[in-house]
Amino acid sequence: LRCILDPNTATCIDTEGI
């Protein structure tokens, strides 16, 4: 899956399907 680091939550969030 693909994930990006969310600067707001400081966590890696999944962007699959977006």
C-alpha angles and dihedrals in degrees: 000000000000122000137176133201109253109215091202096057098022089228137112110256128193114246097182110133095017 
